[in-house]
């Protein structure tokens, strides 16, 4: 912004001295000449200016008020002083009191609004300036245009463009560059390109403005072509040129192109520029080149807060959490602006590691630096507290956020779903719709997981329509989440259709399909889909192999499982994780290969955990291996923390089957002493868009009478079909007849009976159970499917079981 005051047009000759002094009294400004040389006004103007430069706005105002004769320059200086002090309201108040304003006066205030992201107020002031009859000059236009950055401001930019042409400034390079930059910032790239091609003169600023606009709008090939044209025409690149073109390299995911730009940066000596070096750091970090980022960081002669932020975030993205935290501690000893520290990155580390103490420490620092008012930090705080299960704190921060976007809503919804609070997640999602906050692909992925967990296919279909209307149906993550939802709701037909309709398929979508077949107990199609994924040219990852190994385990495909486990390391160079070893141990134990399982455990690079010993214990019960079962139980009972009661229940059942009731009592006593409680079994079914939940021997449902009647009818028909109850599934020291009677009222049978009396004949039934179904229920449901002539699907804690006409798709149940 130009400074019209202080423009010296004459100096009075003074005697020469070794150190000539320029006194305020002998310097006059241009306006004082026009108003008849008032030396007092001129002198006080200099005093006001000096006070403002020293930051003493109070003294400046006092001098200003005491002036015998104020002029426009005096008032312009005071308005500028208020603006620099951040007191825009006082500046506007003084401006409104002026009866005479120059183009400079208007430009000063327009600039203030533009710099404070108040482009609407700046434009309103510009239109008022035109109505007053004051002609804007090239600085006014450049100042006004600098404030437009939102896409809905393009109409105002067009109007300013018309004024520029009308007043003949369309050939002024500074104005054209500002106009070009505004079109780019308001996402009007077609207008920006037209303007660029019609500009009579161009410089590096012109190229940089369009280059930045193209790269930000994803027009990467056009940006690269413009970059080459710039070099061809001989325009010297600047730091902004390299920042823009490196941003294009990130979007194209083209590491070689970025390396070539790096070489050009070195050649032109811009590698020593901290702004360009930071852009290179960002490029390499987004390509997960951690060693290159660290090397470049160490070689930089100068760092700023951005340099540290990029490396800290790069470490966090690549799971080098210790390095990220150590560098953050180092950053705290620097003199860089603490408000710009990467609080959101460190909060994400706290969230993902469930480190509430670290999260609270970072929250305290954010409050102390007022960084908690930043949008990204506020969103990260919501995410951290929600993932750590502190929903009261998360909701309090969420309610006080100044800017509501889909990010904090999604963070809360996702945390609710991850903690198993599916109803709360769904309620929040519908509240989000009520507030007209647009959901994104991450929101839909989270809420579809809730539908899948509840097996509410009607709600899933409703969300499917939401996704279509929002335009995310072609997004590979949304499509994969829909596929997973349909599969977990028992509709493989819809899941397969989703996969076939995907315009783009990547490893995520293939993994979703492979997992769907695994969950539905179809080992052959799981393995076939895996092979098709490989044939399509995609590299399977650890998620792909986990699904394959689980399918092999559940379907008894031991040799195939061993082959695929071996290919992980030999063919695909993947390091098996704990969950891959757990699947292998489960597979070997299920098939009775306990010696092989123990050898594999001995070879593992880590100690077996609760999940592994629990699967061994479960297999020991099936194969009557009481000796190994006791060993597994001892390992489990000696663990410091045990997450559920399954191991105690498993060992109790083994003793009960052997008739060792004293040992059963000891196990139950140990459970009580450690405060371990058995999770109650319950099943649920969706009928007419409503979820109905049942527990064993449940008589609280409004339709209990009809349910019990149906159970008795089925029992008679099942007996005629040759069904014989398995009393070993009721491991209580009670009469045999009571055991058989109690089997009739297991939760899944109550749910099936209710569905049979509440839905039309022939309608498929889907029942969910939170725990594993017993072998007797498995046998009973096979017979019920034949009697009722219904397709019945039960999804328990292990997988899907599809029953039709007396058969189950999973074959041997256990």
N, C-alpha and C positions, 0 to 999 in steps of 0.2 A: 504494500500500500504506500503511495507516495506521501510525502510530508511537505505540504505547500508552505507552511510556516517555516521560518528559518531560511527561506530562499534569499540569500544576500544579493542585492543588486548594486550596492555602493558601499564603499568604505572611505572614511575620511583619512586623509594622509596624516600620519603621525611621525614624529621624529624617529629616525632609525635608532635602534638600541641593540646590544648584543643578543638579547632575548625579547623579541617584539611581543607585546601582549595585545590581545584583541579584546577590548572592553565592550560589554553589552551596550553601554551608553553610545558608542560610536558605530553601532551596527543597526541598520534599519531593515525591516521586512518589507516585501512588495506591497502589502496591503496598507502599511503606514504611509507609503508614498501616495497611494491613491486617496487616502483620507486626510491629506494635508500635513504629513509629518508630525504625528503626535509622539514625542520622545518618551513620555511617561508610560503610555500604553505599550510601546515597543519594549521598554525596560522591564515592565512587570511581566510581559509575555515571556521574556527570557527567564525571569525568576520562577514563574509558574512551571515552565519547562524543566528547569533544574530540579525543582521540588518533586515533580513527577518522576524524573529519572532516578532520584534518590529513594523513591518509594514513599515519600511523605505526602500522601494524597490530601491529608487534612490541612497541612500548611498551604498546599497548592490551591485548595478550595478557598481558604481564608484570604489569600492574596487575590484570587479571582473575584471574590465578593467585594473586596475593598477597592477594586479598580475604578477610577473615576470615569473611564470610558472603555468599555469592552468592545472588542471587534470580533468578527467571525473566526479569526485565527485563535483568539483567546478561548472561544467556546469549543472550537475543534480540538484544541489541546486538552481541555478538561474532559470532553467526551472520550478522547483516546485514553486518558489517564484512568477513567472509570472502567473502560473496557479491559485494559491491562490488569486492573485489580480484580476483574471478574464481577464487577458490579454493573451488569447490563441494564438493570432497571433504572439506576440513577442516570446512566448515560442516555437512556431513552427519554427520561423525564426532562433532562436539560435540552435534548434535541427538540422535543415537542414545544418547549418554551421559546424557541428561536423563531423570529419573524423573518429573518433573512438567512437563507442557506445556499451554499455553493454546491457544485457537483462533488467537491471534496467531502463536505459535511455528510451528504447522502452516502457516499462511498464508504466512509469510515464506519457508519452504523450498519450498512448492508454487509460489510466484511465481518463485523462482530457476530451478526446472526448466522452468516455462512459458516464461520469457524466453530460455532456452537451447535452445529447440526440442526439449525432451525431454518431450513431452506424455504419453507413456506412463508415465514415472516420476512425473510430477505427479499423474496419475490414480491410480496405485498408492498414492501417499502419501495422497491424499484418501480412498481406501477404508480404508486403515489408520487414518486419523483417525476415521472413523466407527466402526470396530471398537473403538477405544479409548473410545468413548463421548463424544468431544468434538464438540459441535454446531458445524458451520460457520456463519458469519454471511454477510451479503450481500457483504462484501469477499472472503471466501474463495471464494465462487462466481464473482465477477467475475474474480478473479485466476486461478483454475483454468481458466475458459472462454477466457481470452485466449490460452492456449497451443495450442488445437486449430486446426489448419490443413490437415490432410491428410484426403482423402475417406474413408480407412479408419478415421477416428476418430469417425464419426457414431454408432456404437453407444455409445461412452463419453459423447458429448454427450447422447444420449437418457437414459442412466442419471442423469446430473447433473440433467437436466431433471426427472426424477421426484423426486429429492431436493429440488429447489427447490419443487415443488408441495407435497410432504409437509411441509416446514418453513414454508410460507406466504410464501415470498419471490417468488411468481409475480406479485405486484402491485407489486413494487419495480422502479422504472423502470431503475435502474442494472443490476440483475441481468437483466432482460428484454432490455435492449440488448446485454449481453454474450452472452446466449444466442442472440439473433438474429444477431449477428455470427459466432458459432461455426457456426451452421447454414449461413450463407452461405459461410464459408471451407471448410467440409467438403462443399460442392457439394450441399447438401440444400435446394434452393430451394423445393420444395413445402412442407416443414416450416417453413422460414423465413417463407413467405407466410402460412401458417396462424397462426403465432405472432404475426406483425405485426397481422393483422386482429383477433386476440383480446386484444391488449394493452390494458389499461384506460387507460393514459396513453402518450403518444408525445411525442417532442421531435425536434429536428433530427438528433440522433445516431441515432435509430431510423430515420428516413428515409434518412440517409446510408449506414447499414449495409446496408439492403435494396437501395438504389440501386446501391451498389458491387457487391453480390453478383449482381444481375441483369445488370449491364453485363459483368462478368467471365465470366458463364455464357452470354453471347451472346443474352440475352433483351432485345434492344435496344428493341423497341416497348413492352414492359412497363416498362422503365426510364424511358422518356420519359413514359409515362402517369403513373408515380409522381412524377416530377419536377414535372409540371403540377399534380398533386394536392397536392403539398407547397406550391406557390406559392398555390394556391387556399385552403388552410387557414391561410395566413398564417405558415408557418414560415420563418424567415430562412435562406437558403442559407449554407453555410460553404465554406471552401476545399475540403473533402472532397466537397461536393456538386458543385462545378464540375469537379473532377478526374474524378469518376465519369461525369458527363453528357458531358464531352468525350471520354472513352474510348468511350462509346456512339456518338458522332458519327464517330469513327475507324472503328469496326466497320461502321457503316452506309454508310461512304464518302459521307457527305452534307456537302459543303463549306458549303452555305448554312445548314444547321442549326448547324454549328459557328460560323459568322459571327454568327448570331443570339445564340448563347450568349456569344460575345465581347462583343457589344453589352450584354448583361445584366451581364456581368462589369464592364464600364466603368461602367455605371449604378449598380451597388452598391459601386463603389470597390474591388473586389477585384483590379483589374488591377495594383495596387501590391504585392499579395501575391506573393512570389517563387514559392510553391508553385503558385498558380493560373496565374501567368504561364508557368511551366514546362510546365503541362498544355496551355496554349494553344500554346506552342512545339512541343510534341510533336504536337498535332493538325495544325497547319499543315505540319509536316515530313513527316508520314505521308500528306499529300495533295500532296507534292512542290511546295509553295508556298515556294520557297527565298527569294524576295524578301521575302515577308511574314514569314518566320521571322527573317531578318536585320534587318528594320525593327523588329519587336517586341523582338528581343534588344537592339538599340541604344537603344531607348526605355525599357528596364527600369531603374528606379533602383537595383536591387540584383540581382546575379548570385550564383549558387552553382555548385558543381561540376556539378550537373545541367543548368543552363542551357548551359554550355559543351559538355557531352556531347551534348545534343540537337542543337545547331547543327553541331558537328563531324561527327556521324553523318549529319545531313541533307545536308551538303556531299558526304560520301562516297557516299551513296545516289544522288545526282544527278550523280556523276562529276566534281564540282568538287574534284579531289584536292589541288590546290595550296592552295586556300582551307582545306580541311580540315586539312592539315598545318600551315599557318601559324597557324591558330587553336589547334591543339594545342600549338605552341611557345609561344604567348601564355599558354595555360593553365598551362604549367610555371613561369611567373613569379608565379603567384598563390599564396595561402596555403591553398588548398583541399586536402582530404585526397587525397594522391597515390594512395592505394590505390583511390580511386573514379575515377581517370582512365579515359578510353575506350580502354584498351589494345587491346581486342578489335577495335574499329573500325579503328584504325591498323594493326593486324596484318592485317586483311582487305584494306586498301589494299596493303600489302606483298605479300600473297599474290596478289592479282589483277594486280599490275604486275610480279610476279616479282622484287621488290626485296629480295633476301636481306639486303643490308647494313642497310636500314631495319628489317627484321624482327628482326635480331639486336640492334640498338640498343634496340628496344622490349622485347625479351625481357630484356635487362639491366636496364632500368628496372623491369619487372614483378618481377624477382627481388629488386631492392633494396627494393621497397615491399611485398614478400610478396604481391603481387597475382597472381603466377603460380599460387597455390593456388586462385584463384577458378575456378569451373567454366567460365564463358564465356571467360576468358583462356586457360585450359589448352586448351580446344577450338580456339580461334583459333590458338594456337601449333602444334598438330598440323596444322591446315589450311595455315598459312603454310609450314612446313617441307616438307610433302608437295607442295604446288603448286610450290615452288621445287626440287623433285627431291631434297631432302635426306631420304630415307626413313629413314636410320639415326636422325637426330635426332627425326624425327616419331614413329617407333616407340618411342623411349626415353621421350619425354614421354607418349605414349599409354599406355605400360605403367605409368606412375606416377600416372595420373589417379585421384583419389579417388572420383570419381563417373562411372560408365560409362553413357552414354546412346547413342542412335543417332547423335548429332551427330558425335563424333570418329570413330566407325566409318565413317560415310558420307563424312566428309572424306578419310579415307585411301583408301577404295574409289574415290571419285571421282578422286582424284589419280592412283592407279594406272591407271585407265581412260584418263584424259586423256593420260598419258605413253605409252599403248600397251601397258602391262603388264596385259593383260586377264586372263591366267591368275592373276596375283597378286591382282587385284581379286576374282575369283571365289572364290579360296581364302579370302580374308578374309571374304567374305560368308557362306560356309558355316560359317566359324569363329564368326561373329557369331550364326548360328542355334544353334550348339552351346552358346553361352553364354546363350542365351535372351534376347538383346537384340532388342527389337521393331524391325523395319525400318520406315521411313516412306516417303512418296511419293518423297522425294529419293534415298533409298537404292535403291529399285527403278528409278528413272529412270537412275541411274548404272550399275547392274549390267546393265540391259537394253541399254545402249549397248555393254557388253562382249560380250554375246551377239550383238548385231547385227554388231559388228566381226568376230567369229569365225564369223558365219553359222551358229551352232549353234541350229537351230530347236527341237531336242528339249529343250535346256536352257532356251530361251525359253519353251516350253510349260510346263516345270516351274515356272519363275518366275511364269508366268501363274496357275498354281494357288495359289502362295504368296500372290499379290496378292489373289486371290478370298477366301482364308481369312482374310487380315489385314483385310479390309473396305475396302481402298483401290481396289477395282475401279471404284467410281463417281467416284473422284478424277480430274479432267480431266487432270492431269499424268501420272498413272500410265497412264491410258488412252491418252494421246498417245504415251508412251514405248513401250507395247505395240504400238501401230499402227506406229511407226517401226521397231521390232524385226522385226515380221513382214514389213514391206516390204523391209528390208535383207536378210532371209533369203530373199527371192524369193517370198514367199507374199502376193501382193496380195489374194487372196480373203480370207485371215484379217485382213489389214490393213483392208480395206473393211468387214468384219463388225464389227471393233472400233469403227470410226468410227460405223457405223449404230447400235450398241448403247449409245453414250455418252449418259447422261441429260442432260448439259449439254455444250454445245460453245462454245468461245470461240476467239479467234484462234490460240491454241496448237494446238488440235486441228485446225483448218482448215489451218494451216501444215504440220502433220505429214502430212495427206492430200495437200496440194499437192506437198510435197517427195517423198512416196512415189511419186507418178506421175512426177515429174521423174527420180528415180533409176532408175525402170524404163523410161525412154526414151519415155514416152507423152506427147507434146507436146499432143495434142488434149485429153486428159483433164486435163492440168495446167491448161490455159487455161480449160476448162469449170469445174473446181473453183474456180478463182480467181473466175470470174464468179458462181458460186453463193454463195461466201463474201460477196461484195459485196452480192448480192441479199438475203442473210440479215440485212443491217443492220450487219455487222461491218466495221470499217475495216481494210483491208490495211496491213501495216507493212513495214518494210525487209526482214524475213525472207520475207514473202510474195512481194515483188517479186524477190528474189534467186533463189528457186526458179523463178519464171516466166521470168526472163531466161536462167537456165541451160538450161531446157527448150527455149526458142527457139533457143539456141546449138547444142545437141546435135541438134536436129531440123531445123535449117536454116530456121526460121521467122523470117527476118530482119525483114520488114516488121512482123510482130506484135511482135517484140522492140523495135524502134524506137518503136512506138506506146506500149508499156507503159513504156518508159524515160522517154518524154516525159511520160506521165500521172503519174509519180511526183512531179514538181515542179509541173506545172500544175494537176492535179486534186486530188492528195492532200497537196500541200505538204510532201513528204518530201525531205530532202537526200540525194542519192545518196552512198553511201560508196565506199571504194576497191574493195570486192568487186563492187559494181554496175558500176563502170567496167570492171573486169577481165572481167566476163562479156560486156559489150558489145564490148570489144576482141576477145575470143575469138570471139564470134559473127560479127563483121565479117571477121576474118581467115579463119575457116573457110570463109566464102562467097567469099573472094578479093577482098573489098573493102578492099584495103590502104590506098588513099588516104583513104577515110572513117575507117578505124581511126587513121591518123596524125593526121587533123584532130581527132578526138575526144581523142587523147592530148594534143595541143597545148592543148585547151580545159580539161583537167582542172585542179582546184585544187591538185593535188600531182603530184610526179614519178612516172613509171611505176616499178613495182617489179619484182622478180624474176619474179613470177607472170605479169605482163603480157608482159614481154619473152620469157619462155619459151613462152607461147601463140603469140606472133607467130612465134617460131622454128619451132615445130611446124607451124604453118600454111604457113610458107615452104617447108618440106620437102615438104608435100603438093602445093603449087602450083608447085614448082620455082622459087621466087623467091630465087635465091642472093644477089642484091645486098642485099635487105632482111635476109636471114638473117645476112649478115656484120655488118650494122649492129647487129642485135639481139644477136648473139654478142659484139660488142665492148662493148656496154653491160653485158652480163651479166658478162663476164670482168673488167671494170674495177670491179665492185662490191667493197667492202671485205669483206663477208661474203656468201657464197653457200651456201644451205642444202643443196642436193643436187647430184648430178652430172648431172641431166637436161639442162641447157643444153649441157654439154660433149658428152654422148652425142648430143644432137640435131644439133649442128654436125658432129660426127664422122660421123654417118650421112649428112648432106648431102654431105660431101666423098667418102664411100665410094661413094654412089650415082653421083657424078660421076666416080669412078675416080681421084680425087686422093689417092692413098695417102700421099704425103709430108705433105699437110696433115692427114690423119688422125693421123699419127705426132706432128705438132706439137701437136695438140689433146690427145692422150693424155699427152704430156710435160708440158704445162701443168697437166693434172689432177694428175699426180704431184707437181709442184713446189708446188702449193697444198694438197696433202694431201686432195684431193677423191676419194672412192672411189665407184665405181658400186654402187648398191644391188642385191644379187643378187635375181633374180626367183624367186618361188616361188608355188605354188598349193596349196590344201588343200581337202579334201572330207570331209564327215562321213558315216561309215558305221557303223551300229549303235552310235550314241551315242559314237563315238570319232573324233577329228580325225586325218586322215592328211595329212601335208605332203610335197610333192614339189618338187624343183628340176629344172632342165633336165639331161637325160642322167642322171637319178638312178637308181642301181642298188642303193640301200641298203635299199629296202623289202623286207620278208619275202616279198611276193608278186611280186617283180620278174620272175620267169620267166613267170608267167601274164600279167603286164602287157605284157611285150615280145611275147609270142605274140599277144595281142589287138591290139596296135599293128600288127603285120605283117598280120594278117587284115584289119583295117580298111583298110590301105594298098592291098591288092589290090582290095577292093570299091570304094574311093573312086576308084581309077583307072578302073574300069568305069563309074562314074557321071559321069565326065568331069572329075573334079578334077585340076587341074594345079598343082603347087607353084610358089610365087613365090620364086625364089632371092634377090630383092632384099631380102627380110626378114632374110636372114643376111648382115650387112655385114662380112664378113671376106675378106681377100685369100687365098682358098683355091679349090680346084677346084670347079666347078659341081656336080659329083656329090656332093661332101662337104657342100656347102651344103644341097642337097635332103635328104640323109640326116639332117642335124642338125635340120631342121624337124620331123621325126617325133617327136622326143623333147623338145619344149618342155613346160614343167611342167604347163600346163593339159591337154595331151593325155594325159600320164601319169595325171593325176588322173581324167580322164574314163574312161580305159581301166580303171583300178582299180575305179571305181564300176560300170562295165558288168559286170565279172566278179564283183562282190561283192553286187549287189542284184538283186531279182527283175525279170523282164522287164516293161517298161512303167512302172517306177518313175521319177518325175522325178529329175533329177540337178542339184544345185547345186554349182558350183565357184567358189571365191574365188581372186583373184589380186592380189598386192600392187602390181603395176605394170600398165601398159596392155598389153592383148593385141595381138599383131601382126596385120596384115591377112591373112596367110596362115592363121594359126590361126582367124581369123574365118571365112574361106572353108571351111576344113577342117571346122570344127564344124558348119556348116550341112549339109554332106554327111553327117557322122556321125549327126546327128539323124534324117536320112531313112533311113539304113541300119539304125540300131539301133531305129528307131521309138520314140524317147524324146524327151521334152521336156527339153532341156538349157539350164540358165541359168548364164551366166558373169558374175560381178560383178568387174570389174577396177577400177583406180584411178579410172576416169572415170564408169562407170555400169553398169547391168545390160544384158545382151544375152540375149534369150530366143530360143532356137532350137527350131523345131518343123517336122518334115517338109520339111527343106531350106530353110527360110526363117528370117530373123531379124526380130524385131519392130522393131529400130532402123533397118531399111532400109539406107541407105548407111552403112557402118561408121564411117568416120573421123570 
